[in-house]
Amino acid sequence: MTQAMGRWVSADDEKDWPLHLAQSHVAGPDTDLHSGLASTLADIDEPALNPVLREAQNNITAAIAAFPDGAKILPLACSALRYIRDAIQVCPDQARGDILHKLTRKETQLSHLITIAAGVQVHARLDKSYLNAGDGVEITTELRPGMVETIAVKSALPKGWSQDQNRLITTVDVQVTDPYPSFYLPDTPRLPCIEASLVVHGEQIVRRFAFETPPVVLPAYSAAITPDADVINSAVADRTLTIAVKDIFPPTAKVSLLLPDHWQATKTETGFIVTAPDDVSEGRYSLGLLLDGRPAQQVRKIKYSHIDPRAVISPAELSIQVVHVALPDVRVGYIGGGNDRVDHWLDRLGVDVAAVSDDNLKSDTALARFDTLVIGIFALKFRDGLAEQMPRLHRWCERGGTLLTLYHRPWDNWDPDRSPPRPLEIGQPSLRWRVTDETAKVDVLQPNSPLMTRPNQITDADWENWQKERGLYFAKQWDPAYLPILSMADPKEQPLQGALLCADIGKGRHIHTSLILHHQMEKTTPGAFRIMANLLAKRDVL
């Protein structure tokens, strides 16, 4: 869903890519992915455990057959649990590495089954989902004991938590909640939770129950700082940054900035204005936010109806990349589809850029004031009316404009014969027409091309520190008018030349790139700004 790649496939239109056996490690027939693997407890081959595990499996099989009659399931599941616990106790040392984890998981699963079959229900809720370290929450618990002999319920709390009657309290230095733990077991909730100890058919069981909405612990000192990344172009005069600070906790905390040497900050009603020195050197700088002199954390809450709430915690700091980018003397019109912030970054770089409105798109007069038009990623799909206006943009290009189209997928209303001024087909599937290795060597096929030399000389350094990938959905084939500028490949794959293409169109030119420059600019990768500046230049400069 996040990649917008899911789509309905009608019957008879499916495509199957069957798995093929490359190498077998199974003594018997190797017919599917499960061949040679134990599918039940009785299949585990350990002589010392075979009799007891067969009995456990017989009881499990009978319990499954008794579903959904809880009264019949209970004695069978408890008997299976007893056999499993016996097997855990006598498991030979040489087999513990291969078998013990399976037995302990089965013990947990059977405990879960017994609790459900017995009709035990524990519901616990808190009066809020998010709390800051040092804060507390009220707890309400409901218990239905079901068919058990005894039952006791208590709160199971991690370090830094305590309970005072119906209130759970955290310390100031309590561990904040990890939003993405390294493992997840749905039948074993993380602390804090409710723990029930019960006896059923003589078996002692400890079972954890998650809160209806698990709590999320936030830092004791937090605030939202925007932006969290910015760029300063030392080739232009502006050295100032505007920083906004909000959602300060605790609200009474004194806000300040930790600045690099010789940088200055002026407090405003909403944050700060920061000024870098005139002779600031290229490189990456960090500005930290302090609350009462302590480093603050930034909180991004994630809350949707289909998942438990969580929060991503990161240092409240601003990363600033100082670059030196020569800018072409052009007026740039940006045609966005809402999927990138290229116009924002061009503005921060010092480019004369303005958004192209829907009315502008329909007016030759309005478009005539721009030297360069940039069509953002996926814009042909997400910008209403853009596809219909492409012939107008082609004519604008022929009259001398530079048209730059950023990465598109084939289904983004990209018509190979109508979207670009000359035929240009985007390759699919993405896996075949991409370079995933962000460190992949880039060969410049046209080293003297102005795209690589003016106004910035593009060197190997401009391809360093890229993140995520080089690009995807590279062009597959194109009209002879287009000249491929670059060649690159993932390891052990054939080189691709469709990452950056340029064609003379009348008095103007069309450039299409599948490089993910928009993402690199978000990550303030220096080379991306220099490459983008070159792509904006007018053809007569070339």
N, C-alpha and C positions, 0 to 999 in steps of 0.2 A: 504493500500500500504506500509506503513512504517513497518508493521509487516510481510510483504510478505505472507499474509494469504489468499488473494483473489485469486480465481481460477474459471475458467469456469465450470459450471455444465450443462451437456447435458440434453436435454429433456428426461423426464421419469426417470431421476436419482435424481430428487429433493427429499429432505427430509423436511417434514413439522412438526413443533412442534406447534400445534395450542394452542391458549390461552384458558384457562378455567376460567369461572366465579367463583371466590372464595367467594366473598361477594358483595351484591348489596346494593346501597344507592339510587336507582332510584324507584320512585313511580310506574311508568308504566313498560312496557316491557323493559328488559335489554338484548338486543340482540347483541350489539356491543359497541365499545369504545365510540361512540358518543351519546349513549342513555342517555336521561335526560339533554343533553347540548343544549344550544341555538345555532342553526346553522345560523340564520339570525337575523337581527335587530328586525324583527317582532316577533321572538320567545322570546325576552326578556320580562319577566313577571314583569312589574312595572306599575301599573295602571296610575300613573301620567304621564308616558311617552309613553304608548302604542299607542295612536292615532298618535303622531308625529313620532314615530319610524316606524309605519306601512307606513306612507307616504314616509319616507326616503327610506324604503326598496322597495316600489313600484317604486320609481324613479331609484334606483340602478338596479332593475330587468330590467326595460325598457332600461337603459343605456347599460346593458350587451347585450340585444337583438339587440341594434343598432350598435354594434361593426361590422366593424371597421370604421364606418362613424363618424368622429370626430365632424362634424357640428351638427349632431343629438345627439351625446353623451353629448356635452357641456351643453345645457340647463338642461338636466336631472340630470347630475352630480352636477351642481351648485345648483339646487333645493334640491337635497339630502343633500348637504353640509349645506344649509340654515336650513333645518330641524334638522340636527345633532347639529349644533351650538345652535339652540333653546333648544334642549334637554339637552345640557350641562349646559345652563343657569338655567333651572328649575329642574335639577336633585335633588330629595329630599336628605336631609342629610343622612338618614338611608340607602340610596341605593348607595351613592357615592363610597364606598369601593368596591362594587361588579360590578358597571356598568361604572363608570366614565372613567376608563382606557380603556374600550372597545370603548367608544365614542370618546375619544381623538385620539386613533389609527385610527378609521374610518375617523376622520377629516383629519389626515395626509394622509391616503390612497386616499381619494377623491381629496385632493389638488394635489397629484401626478398624479392621473388620469386626472384631468382637465388640468394640464400643458401639458401632452402628447397629449390629444385630441385637445388642442388649437394649437399644432404645435410649442410650445415654445422650443427652443434649446439654451442652454448655454454651451459653451465649453471653459474651462480654463486650461491652461497648464503652468507649471513652467519649468525653464531652467535646473533644476537638481532635483534629487529625494532626495538626502541626503544633509543636511547642518548642520554645527556645530553651537551650541549656540553662538550668537553674529554675525552670518553671515546673508546673505540675498539672495533672489532669485528674478529673473525677472519673471513677470507674463504677459501672453498674453490671452486676452479674446475675444471670438466671440459670437455674439448674433443674434438669429433669433426670432423676437417677435411673429410671428404667429398671431392667431386670438384673440388678447387681446385688451382691451380698453386702458390700460396704462401699462407700465412696467418700472421698475428701477432696476438696477443691481449694487451691491457693494460687496466688500470683507467682509466676516464675520470672525473676527480674535479673537483668545483667548488672555488671559493675556500674556504679554511679546512680542506680535507681533504688528507691526505698518506698515503703508503704506506710501511711498513717491513716488507719481505718479505710475509708473509701476513696482515698486520694493517693495517687502515685506521684512521687516527687523525684526530680532529677537534680544532680549537682551541677555546678557551673562548668566543671571540667569533664562532664559526661561525654562519652563518645557520640559524635553525630551519626545519624543513620546512613549506612552505606546504600546508595540507591540501586547499585548493580552488584550484588555479592557474587562471588566466584562460583557458587553452586546454589541450587534451589530444589528443595524437596517439599512438595505440596502437603505431604502428610506429617511433616516435622516443622512446624512454624518456628521462626526465629524468636529469640527473646527481645522484648518482654512479651509474655503471653500468659494464658491460664493453663495450669497443670492439674490434671485430675488423677488421683490414685484410686483404683477400684479393684475389687476382688470379684471374679466371676468363675464359678465352678472350681473354686480353690486356686485359681491362677491370679497372681498379683500383676496388675497392668498399670503402667504410667503413660498417660496420654496427654499430649499438648493440644490446646485449642487456641487458634489465633483470635485476636480481637476482630470484631466485625470490620473495623477499619484499623489496620495496624498504625501505631503512631510514628510520626517522623520527627526526629530531634534535629533542630536547627542550631547553628552556632550561637554563642552568647553575645557575640559582636558581629553584626552583619549590616550591609547596606548594598544598594544597587548603584553601580557606577556605569555611566554610559558616556561615550562608547567604551568598549573594552579593548579596542584596537584602533589605531589611527596611523596616518602617514604624514611625514613632513618632507616636502620636496625642497632640498637646499638649492635647487636651481632657480627658485623663485623667492620673492622677498618675504612672504608670509611665514612667520615662525610661531603662530599662536594656535592653541587648541582650546576648545570649549568643553568643559566636563560638567556633567550633571550628576548630582548625588541625591538619592531618595531612598525611601523605605529603611530609614536608619533605625537600628535597634542596638541598645536601648535608645529611645527617642531623645533622651537628654545628653547623649554622648557628644563630646567635642570632636568635630571633624577636622582633620588636617591631611596633608599629603607628604609622602616621603619622596623627595625629588632628587634627580641626579645633580651633580655639582654644576653650579652656575645657571641652573634653571630657576625660573621664578613663577610664583602662583599668586593670583589675586582672588580673594574670596568674593563670591557673588551670592545673590539670594537663592540660586538654585544649585550652586556648586563652585567651580573655579574657572578662571581663565589662566592658562599656563602658557608661558613664553619660553621658547628655547633660545639659547645664545645665538648670535649672528654667525659665529664660526662653528656651529655644531657639526660634528663629524658624522659621516655615514655610519649606520649601524643600528642595533636594536637597543632601546631603552625601556625601562620599566618604572612606572609611577605607582606607588602603593598608597592605598587609602588607610588612614589610621583613625580609630575611634578611641578617644581617651588615651591616645598614645599607643594603642595596641593594634596590630594588623587586623584588619576587618576581612570578613568572608563575604562572598557574594552568593546569593541563593536564587536558584531558578526552580520554581515549583512546577511539578508535572502532575496534573490531575485530570483524568478522564474517567468516564463512567465504566469502562470495561477493565480498568486496572486499579490497584491500590495506589493511593497518592505516594509520591516520592519527591525528593529534592536533590538537585545536583549542586554540590558545594564546591566553590573554587575561590582562590584568593581574589579579593576586591582590588584589582590593579588594572592599569592601562598599559598595554604594550604598544610602543611607538617605534615605527621603523622610519629612520631617516634615509632617504634615497637621494640620488642626484640624477634627475631625469630631464633631459632637454625636451621641450615641448614644441610641436609644430604650431605654426601660426594658422589655426583653423577654428571655425565655429562648428561645434559638434551638436547634432541633434540625436537624442537617444530615444529609441522606440522600444520600450520595455514591455514584458509580459508578466511582470510581477514575480519572476523567479531568480533574479539576481539584483545586485546593487552596483552595477558597473558605472552608472551615472554618478552615484555618490562618490565612488573612488576617483573618477576622473575629476570631479569638482575638487576633492581634497588634494589632488595632484596639482591643481592650478589650471586645468583645461577649461576653456570657455564652452560649457556644455549646458544644454537646456532640453527639457522633456518635450517630445513631439506629441501634441494633442491629437485627438481623433479628427478634429476640424483641420489641423495642420496637414494631416495625412491626405486630405482630399483637396488640398490647395497647392497648385504649382507655385503660386506667389509666396506662400508661407515656407515651402520647402526651399525656395531659391536663396533664402538667407543663410542656409547651412552649406558648409564646404564638405562635411562628412556626416553620414548617417550611420548609426550603429543600431543593428537589430539584435536585441538581447536574446538570451537562450530561451528556446521553446516559444518565442514570442508569436510565431506564425500560428501556433495553436491557441495560445491564451490571450492574444490581443485581438479583440473582435474587429473585424473589417480589414485587418492588415493584409491577409492573403489577397483580397479583392483589389487592394491598392498597389500590389507589386508591379503591375505594368507602369503605373505612374512613377514609381521609384526607379524602374529601369530607364525610363526616358530621362529622369533627373540625372541618373548616372551617366548616360550618353552625352549629356550636355556639359559634363566636366566634374561631376560629384564623385566622391569616394564612398562606396557602399560597403560596409563591413557587416557580415552576418556571423554571429557567434553560434556555438555548438547547438545543433538541432538533431532530433531523432527522426527517422523516416516517417513516423506517424504524427509528427507535429505539423500537419498540414503542409509538409514539404513535398511539393511536386517537382520531381527532377527536371521537368521541361518548362515549368512556369514560375517556380519560386525564384531561382537565380536568373540573371540576365542571359546566361548561356547554360546548356544542359550540364547538370552536376548531380550525381546520384550518391546518396549517403548509404554506407554499408550497414548491413545487419546480418546476423545478430551482433549485438555489441561485443560479445566475447571474441568474435573474429576480427572486429575492426576497432581495436583499442590498443593502447599501450598502458598497462597497469603499473608497471615499475616506474615510480616517480624519479628514479635515478637513471633510467635508460639513457644511453648515449644518444645525443641528437646530432645528426650529420646535416650540415647546411649544404644543400645541393646547388644553391645559387649564392655563393659568398659575396658577390658584388651587388646583389639585389639591394636596392634602396630600403626594402623592408628590413634588411639586416644591418644597414649602415647609417640610415638617416632618420631622424636627427641623432640617434644613439647607435654607436657601434656595438652590436650584439656579439658577445663573446661566450666562451664556455661557462664563465661565472654566472651568466644570466639564467642558466639551466640548473643551477645548484639550489638546494634547499626547497625543492618543490614538494608538495604534499598531496597525498591521496593517489595521484596518477598523472600521466602526461596529458592524456586526452582520450576521448571515446567517440564512437560513431564517426570514425574517419570517413572521408569521401572514398567511394569505391571506384568510380570512374567519372570522367569529366571531358568536356569539350576541349579540343586542341587549343582553344584560346587561353585556357588556364595553364599556368606554369607552377608546378610543385616546387616549393621552397625548401622543405625539410624532409628528412627521412629518419625513421626511428623504429625500434622493435623491442618487444619483450625478449628476454633470454630464450634462445633456441627457437625463435620464430622468425618468419620472413619479414624484411623491412616493409613498412607502410609509408607511402608518400602523400597521403591525403590529409595530413594534419593542417597544412597551411597552403592555400592555393590563391593565385592572383591572376586576374585577366584584365587586359585593356578593353574597355567597353566604350566605343566612340572616343570622346575626349576625356572620359573618366575611367574608373576602374572598379572592379568588384573583388573583394577579398573575402574568402570564407575560411574560417578556422574552427577546428574541433579541439584545439587545445583548451583546457579548462582554465582559461585566464581569469574568469570571474571568481573561481574558487581560490586561485593563488592570490588574487588581490584581497580577498577576505582574510587570507592568512598573512597578508602584507609581505609576500615574497618579492624581493626587489626586482628580479628579472622580469616578472610579469608586467610591472608598470612600465619598464623600458620598452618591452616588446609592444605593448598596447599603444604607447605613444607613437612608435614608428608606423603602426597600422593605421593611425588616424590621419597621416599626412596627405596632402593633396598630390594628385598625379603630376602636376607641373613641377613639383619639388623633386620628383623622382627622375 
